[in-house]
Amino acid sequence: MDNGEAFWWYITIKAPESQEDLLYSIADATGSIGAELRELPEGLILKAYYRASKDLESWVSRVNEAISKEPNMAIVDMGKVENRQWHVAWRDAFPPLLVGERFVVMAPWHKGNEPAGHIPIYIYPGSAFGTGYHESTQIALSLLSRHCRSGMTAIDVGSGSGILSIACWCLGARKVYARDVDPATLEEARRNFELNEVEEGAIELSSGDGLTGLPVAVDLIVANILLEELLRLIPDIGVHLKDGGVAIFSGLILKERESFLDALQRAGFYALDELEKEEWWGVAATRSA
Ligand SMILES: C[S@@+](CC[C@H](N)C(=O)[O-])C[C@H]1O[C@@H](n2cnc3c(N)ncnc32)[C@H](O)[C@@H]1O
């Protein structure tokens, strides 16, 4: 988190009860750096915080676009929050988040309060990509918990905050190659690796497009990126995945399922496992015999 910022914007969204996940997902997808949920008798209120680097209007138009298909959601308040007050709000904004059967994603200040029976992944909530609140990240984490095994080697394409690489490492992967096309994410990922006390050299971080120029073949590849990028990636998966290896794709919505499964089949892969959450969908695939 950049403590040097003088203020942040906030946008408050109201929604009916039971839309908690969708609200967090909208905050994440619109670039929010943190959010606080309140349950009121009349429904849910999410106060989502945004960086001051853009003006409030542009954040509001992003949020309006994101909620345009949700007739029961609306922006009810917006404004500025001074840095000093932020620190109070910040700590409450990221309660530990249980993901799938095995993981709990936690902010660093929750260290020491891990819920029993879950593998903790610590993430600085200021991470721009991959705080764990988005459904596509949760789908990828759940599929990893089913298919990533001890001793495997792995590649995380579009590593963002590094959350999926950390998950692979927590599940016993002996070497993970994390890469992102956006060099600005690398420092963030590095900080999260340190926060999780990832062994030196266990995760190798690089900037690059897809799998281009990565001279390795691994047991598992995970990618949580958009459809067009995933489709572009499929031919290279064949080159970088060992026989018997598993490729996990997330970042897709349910209506893209059929066409993505067709693309996998044309490339010689078949679906081993599928998962959906809200309108999001992900798949673990392997090479056809
Ligand atoms: C939705 S975020 C996922 C972050 C994190 N892996 C997660 O699951 O929460 C997508 C990330 O992929 C990166 N990305 C998008 N296209 C890419 C590409 N062709 N090659 C590598 N990284 C890419 C973006 O910069 C962004 O950090």
The ligand as a MOL file (V3000), in Angstrom:
LIG
                    3D

  0  0  0     0  0            999 V3000
M  V30 BEGIN CTAB
M  V30 COUNTS 27 29 0 0 0
M  V30 BEGIN ATOM
M  V30 1 C -7.0230 -11.1370 -13.6580 0
M  V30 2 S -5.3580 -10.7730 -13.2670 0 CHG=1
M  V30 3 C -4.9430 -12.2890 -12.4120 0
M  V30 4 C -3.9850 -12.0560 -11.2590 0
M  V30 5 C -3.7690 -13.2960 -10.3930 0
M  V30 6 N -3.0680 -14.3260 -11.1170 0
M  V30 7 C -5.0880 -13.8380 -9.8870 0
M  V30 8 O -5.4290 -14.9620 -10.2570 0
M  V30 9 O -5.7800 -13.1550 -9.1050 0 CHG=-1
M  V30 10 C -4.5910 -10.9970 -14.8430 0
M  V30 11 C -3.0960 -10.6930 -14.8910 0
M  V30 12 O -2.6090 -11.2140 -16.1240 0
M  V30 13 C -1.7240 -10.2970 -16.7260 0
M  V30 14 N -1.7570 -10.6090 -18.1600 0
M  V30 15 C -2.7390 -10.3290 -19.0520 0
M  V30 16 N -2.4080 -10.8050 -20.2710 0
M  V30 17 C -1.2060 -11.4210 -20.1380 0
M  V30 18 C -0.3270 -12.1050 -21.0400 0
M  V30 19 N -0.6300 -12.2510 -22.3350 0
M  V30 20 N 0.8320 -12.6070 -20.5720 0
M  V30 21 C 1.1720 -12.4540 -19.2690 0
M  V30 22 N 0.3990 -11.7920 -18.3690 0
M  V30 23 C -0.7780 -11.3000 -18.7960 0
M  V30 24 C -2.2500 -8.9430 -16.3060 0
M  V30 25 O -1.2070 -7.9740 -16.3450 0
M  V30 26 C -2.7460 -9.2280 -14.8820 0
M  V30 27 O -1.7380 -9.0150 -13.9210 0
M  V30 END ATOM
M  V30 BEGIN BOND
M  V30 1 1 1 2
M  V30 2 1 2 3
M  V30 3 1 2 10
M  V30 4 1 3 4
M  V30 5 1 4 5
M  V30 6 1 5 6
M  V30 7 1 5 7
M  V30 8 2 7 8
M  V30 9 1 7 9
M  V30 10 1 10 11
M  V30 11 1 11 12
M  V30 12 1 11 26
M  V30 13 1 12 13
M  V30 14 1 13 14
M  V30 15 1 13 24
M  V30 16 1 14 15
M  V30 17 1 14 23
M  V30 18 2 15 16
M  V30 19 1 16 17
M  V30 20 1 17 18
M  V30 21 2 17 23
M  V30 22 1 18 19
M  V30 23 2 18 20
M  V30 24 1 20 21
M  V30 25 2 21 22
M  V30 26 1 22 23
M  V30 27 1 24 25
M  V30 28 1 24 26
M  V30 29 1 26 27
M  V30 END BOND
M  V30 END CTAB
M  END
